[in-house]
Amino acid sequence: MDTSDWEQLALGHNCPFDPPRQASTSHWEYIASLDVSTLYLAKNQTYRGHCLLILDLRHATRPDQLSASEWGDFCADLQRAEIAIVRAVQPNHVNVASLGNVMPHLHWHIIPRYRTDPRWGGPVWPEDAEHRLSVDEEYSLIVALRSTLAA
């Protein structure tokens, strides 16, 4: 996906995650509608029970685009979905991720992890490279973050 395609999706133009969306696609299968989102089983089951929880309220790409109440409701749906997944597949651990790098619409990946899975003890997505800041850059960033949190 090129930058302009991603930007159009981020603006909500032809976003396949905007409701109403198909119950079944080559990427997911409908499980249930929750309070402000819908739970789908991912077709890629490298990690048994991997699900997507997609925001239904409107098109939004980041948590700061939701009110505190909407964010709370979305997180409550996440907890409800995770509890159901854990009860259904009994994993050893669960990863939860909301990235938006491929699909810029708020959604969670709920990924059960098992001691027998192909990447146990590591991230579900391969690591390409690590970039570290210099001591000065790190300090400046910490100061900036603390300053904005205090505001």
Short mmCIF file of the C-alpha atoms (twelve columns), coordinates in Angstrom:
data_MODEL
# 
_entry.id   MODEL 
# 
loop_
_atom_site.group_PDB 
_atom_site.id 
_atom_site.type_symbol 
_atom_site.label_atom_id 
_atom_site.label_alt_id 
_atom_site.label_comp_id 
_atom_site.label_asym_id 
_atom_site.label_seq_id 
_atom_site.Cartn_x 
_atom_site.Cartn_y 
_atom_site.Cartn_z 
_atom_site.pdbx_PDB_model_num 
ATOM 1   C CA . MET A 1   0.000   0.000   0.000  1 
ATOM 2   C CA . ASP A 2   1.468   3.340   -0.949 1 
ATOM 3   C CA . THR A 3   1.326   6.469   1.192  1 
ATOM 4   C CA . SER A 4   -1.547  8.091   -0.708 1 
ATOM 5   C CA . ASP A 5   -3.705  4.938   -0.379 1 
ATOM 6   C CA . TRP A 6   -3.034  4.837   3.366  1 
ATOM 7   C CA . GLU A 7   -3.850  8.554   3.696  1 
ATOM 8   C CA . GLN A 8   -7.164  8.073   1.890  1 
ATOM 9   C CA . LEU A 9   -8.059  5.185   4.197  1 
ATOM 10  C CA . ALA A 10  -7.019  7.277   7.226  1 
ATOM 11  C CA . LEU A 11  -9.478  9.948   6.074  1 
ATOM 12  C CA . GLY A 12  -12.192 7.288   5.968  1 
ATOM 13  C CA . HIS A 13  -12.413 7.052   2.177  1 
ATOM 14  C CA . ASN A 14  -13.492 3.508   1.265  1 
ATOM 15  C CA . CYS A 15  -12.284 2.151   4.599  1 
ATOM 16  C CA . PRO A 16  -13.283 -1.534  4.732  1 
ATOM 17  C CA . PHE A 17  -13.367 -1.311  8.535  1 
ATOM 18  C CA . ASP A 18  -16.088 1.364   8.541  1 
ATOM 19  C CA . PRO A 19  -19.530 -0.023  9.367  1 
ATOM 20  C CA . PRO A 20  -21.492 -1.555  7.893  1 
ATOM 21  C CA . ARG A 21  -18.857 -4.128  7.017  1 
ATOM 22  C CA . GLN A 22  -19.114 -7.644  5.680  1 
ATOM 23  C CA . ALA A 23  -19.585 -10.402 8.232  1 
ATOM 24  C CA . SER A 24  -17.244 -12.691 6.344  1 
ATOM 25  C CA . THR A 25  -14.223 -11.746 4.217  1 
ATOM 26  C CA . SER A 26  -10.951 -13.358 3.229  1 
ATOM 27  C CA . HIS A 27  -9.531  -11.799 6.440  1 
ATOM 28  C CA . TRP A 28  -12.189 -12.454 9.112  1 
ATOM 29  C CA . GLU A 29  -15.381 -14.168 10.223 1 
ATOM 30  C CA . TYR A 30  -18.048 -12.427 12.351 1 
ATOM 31  C CA . ILE A 31  -18.314 -13.551 15.966 1 
ATOM 32  C CA . ALA A 32  -20.436 -10.941 17.782 1 
ATOM 33  C CA . SER A 33  -21.427 -7.300  18.061 1 
ATOM 34  C CA . LEU A 34  -20.448 -5.729  21.378 1 
ATOM 35  C CA . ASP A 35  -21.333 -2.275  22.772 1 
ATOM 36  C CA . VAL A 36  -19.190 -0.085  20.472 1 
ATOM 37  C CA . SER A 37  -17.297 -2.626  18.390 1 
ATOM 38  C CA . THR A 38  -17.546 -5.954  16.607 1 
ATOM 39  C CA . LEU A 39  -15.465 -9.064  17.246 1 
ATOM 40  C CA . TYR A 40  -14.181 -11.143 14.327 1 
ATOM 41  C CA . LEU A 41  -12.113 -14.309 14.158 1 
ATOM 42  C CA . ALA A 42  -9.042  -13.696 11.998 1 
ATOM 43  C CA . LYS A 43  -8.723  -16.131 9.089  1 
ATOM 44  C CA . ASN A 44  -4.977  -16.325 9.783  1 
ATOM 45  C CA . GLN A 45  -4.878  -18.632 12.783 1 
ATOM 46  C CA . THR A 46  -1.119  -18.915 13.272 1 
ATOM 47  C CA . TYR A 47  -2.111  -18.147 16.863 1 
ATOM 48  C CA . ARG A 48  -5.273  -20.142 17.614 1 
ATOM 49  C CA . GLY A 49  -8.044  -17.765 18.646 1 
ATOM 50  C CA . HIS A 50  -6.510  -14.603 17.073 1 
ATOM 51  C CA . CYS A 51  -9.361  -12.115 16.793 1 
ATOM 52  C CA . LEU A 52  -9.936  -8.554  15.640 1 
ATOM 53  C CA . LEU A 53  -12.099 -6.121  17.591 1 
ATOM 54  C CA . ILE A 54  -13.093 -3.274  15.260 1 
ATOM 55  C CA . LEU A 55  -14.560 0.060   16.417 1 
ATOM 56  C CA . ASP A 56  -18.111 0.611   15.124 1 
ATOM 57  C CA . LEU A 57  -18.871 4.135   16.414 1 
ATOM 58  C CA . ARG A 58  -17.379 5.941   13.405 1 
ATOM 59  C CA . HIS A 59  -14.153 6.179   11.491 1 
ATOM 60  C CA . ALA A 60  -11.298 6.973   13.864 1 
ATOM 61  C CA . THR A 61  -7.627  6.131   13.539 1 
ATOM 62  C CA . ARG A 62  -6.301  6.863   17.045 1 
ATOM 63  C CA . PRO A 63  -7.582  6.838   20.637 1 
ATOM 64  C CA . ASP A 64  -7.214  10.634  20.927 1 
ATOM 65  C CA . GLN A 65  -10.011 10.955  18.350 1 
ATOM 66  C CA . LEU A 66  -12.485 9.429   20.814 1 
ATOM 67  C CA . SER A 67  -14.042 11.001  23.873 1 
ATOM 68  C CA . ALA A 68  -12.982 9.589   27.241 1 
ATOM 69  C CA . SER A 69  -16.345 7.817   27.478 1 
ATOM 70  C CA . GLU A 70  -16.032 6.290   23.988 1 
ATOM 71  C CA . TRP A 71  -12.496 5.129   24.754 1 
ATOM 72  C CA . GLY A 72  -13.695 3.593   28.028 1 
ATOM 73  C CA . ASP A 73  -16.476 1.758   26.200 1 
ATOM 74  C CA . PHE A 74  -14.036 0.474   23.572 1 
ATOM 75  C CA . CYS A 75  -11.661 -0.751  26.277 1 
ATOM 76  C CA . ALA A 76  -14.567 -2.430  28.090 1 
ATOM 77  C CA . ASP A 77  -15.407 -4.274  24.856 1 
ATOM 78  C CA . LEU A 78  -11.743 -5.280  24.595 1 
ATOM 79  C CA . GLN A 79  -11.769 -6.724  28.108 1 
ATOM 80  C CA . ARG A 80  -15.012 -8.585  27.448 1 
ATOM 81  C CA . ALA A 81  -13.632 -10.028 24.195 1 
ATOM 82  C CA . GLU A 82  -10.312 -11.015 25.763 1 
ATOM 83  C CA . ILE A 83  -12.039 -12.798 28.641 1 
ATOM 84  C CA . ALA A 84  -14.205 -14.743 26.174 1 
ATOM 85  C CA . ILE A 85  -11.187 -15.685 24.040 1 
ATOM 86  C CA . VAL A 86  -9.188  -16.822 27.079 1 
ATOM 87  C CA . ARG A 87  -12.093 -18.967 28.265 1 
ATOM 88  C CA . ALA A 88  -12.544 -20.478 24.796 1 
ATOM 89  C CA . VAL A 89  -8.933  -21.307 23.894 1 
ATOM 90  C CA . GLN A 90  -7.094  -21.280 27.254 1 
ATOM 91  C CA . PRO A 91  -3.808  -19.723 26.104 1 
ATOM 92  C CA . ASN A 92  -0.690  -19.347 28.228 1 
ATOM 93  C CA . HIS A 93  -0.642  -15.595 27.547 1 
ATOM 94  C CA . VAL A 94  -2.433  -12.981 25.415 1 
ATOM 95  C CA . ASN A 95  -0.979  -10.176 23.304 1 
ATOM 96  C CA . VAL A 96  -3.155  -7.160  22.579 1 
ATOM 97  C CA . ALA A 97  -2.112  -4.705  19.875 1 
ATOM 98  C CA . SER A 98  -3.618  -1.672  18.202 1 
ATOM 99  C CA . LEU A 99  -1.298  -0.451  15.474 1 
ATOM 100 C CA . GLY A 100 -3.109  0.958   12.443 1 
ATOM 101 C CA . ASN A 101 -0.054  0.767   10.182 1 
ATOM 102 C CA . VAL A 102 -1.798  -1.356  7.571  1 
ATOM 103 C CA . MET A 103 -5.425  -0.411  8.256  1 
ATOM 104 C CA . PRO A 104 -5.832  3.071   9.760  1 
ATOM 105 C CA . HIS A 105 -9.077  2.428   11.640 1 
ATOM 106 C CA . LEU A 106 -9.155  1.789   15.387 1 
ATOM 107 C CA . HIS A 107 -9.078  -1.931  16.040 1 
ATOM 108 C CA . TRP A 108 -7.430  -4.366  18.394 1 
ATOM 109 C CA . HIS A 109 -5.622  -7.589  17.574 1 
ATOM 110 C CA . ILE A 110 -6.255  -10.024 20.425 1 
ATOM 111 C CA . ILE A 111 -3.652  -12.744 20.002 1 
ATOM 112 C CA . PRO A 112 -3.605  -15.788 22.266 1 
ATOM 113 C CA . ARG A 113 -0.091  -17.099 22.835 1 
ATOM 114 C CA . TYR A 114 0.898   -20.671 23.596 1 
ATOM 115 C CA . ARG A 115 4.168   -22.179 24.759 1 
ATOM 116 C CA . THR A 116 4.000   -24.255 21.576 1 
ATOM 117 C CA . ASP A 117 3.408   -21.338 19.160 1 
ATOM 118 C CA . PRO A 118 5.968   -20.502 16.448 1 
ATOM 119 C CA . ARG A 119 7.267   -17.357 18.168 1 
ATOM 120 C CA . TRP A 120 6.772   -18.109 21.879 1 
ATOM 121 C CA . GLY A 121 8.848   -15.741 23.969 1 
ATOM 122 C CA . GLY A 122 9.026   -13.162 21.187 1 
ATOM 123 C CA . PRO A 123 6.744   -10.765 19.340 1 
ATOM 124 C CA . VAL A 124 4.109   -12.135 16.968 1 
ATOM 125 C CA . TRP A 125 5.515   -9.976  14.181 1 
ATOM 126 C CA . PRO A 126 9.192   -10.375 13.259 1 
ATOM 127 C CA . GLU A 127 11.536  -7.648  14.366 1 
ATOM 128 C CA . ASP A 128 13.359  -5.975  11.491 1 
ATOM 129 C CA . ALA A 129 15.663  -3.583  13.258 1 
ATOM 130 C CA . GLU A 130 16.043  -1.722  16.493 1 
ATOM 131 C CA . HIS A 131 16.791  1.980   16.609 1 
ATOM 132 C CA . ARG A 132 18.068  3.566   19.798 1 
ATOM 133 C CA . LEU A 133 18.240  7.255   20.581 1 
ATOM 134 C CA . SER A 134 21.368  8.969   21.712 1 
ATOM 135 C CA . VAL A 135 21.467  9.826   25.416 1 
ATOM 136 C CA . ASP A 136 20.731  13.495  24.606 1 
ATOM 137 C CA . GLU A 137 17.829  12.633  22.267 1 
ATOM 138 C CA . GLU A 138 16.389  10.262  24.834 1 
ATOM 139 C CA . TYR A 139 16.632  12.854  27.603 1 
ATOM 140 C CA . SER A 140 15.018  15.558  25.423 1 
ATOM 141 C CA . LEU A 141 12.151  13.265  24.519 1 
ATOM 142 C CA . ILE A 142 11.575  12.292  28.164 1 
ATOM 143 C CA . VAL A 143 11.519  15.982  29.172 1 
ATOM 144 C CA . ALA A 144 9.049   16.801  26.370 1 
ATOM 145 C CA . LEU A 145 6.745   13.927  27.327 1 
ATOM 146 C CA . ARG A 146 6.826   14.808  31.015 1 
ATOM 147 C CA . SER A 147 6.101   18.443  30.169 1 
ATOM 148 C CA . THR A 148 3.074   17.603  28.037 1 
ATOM 149 C CA . LEU A 149 1.750   15.174  30.656 1 
ATOM 150 C CA . ALA A 150 1.978   17.883  33.306 1 
ATOM 151 C CA . ALA A 151 0.126   20.442  31.157 1 
# 
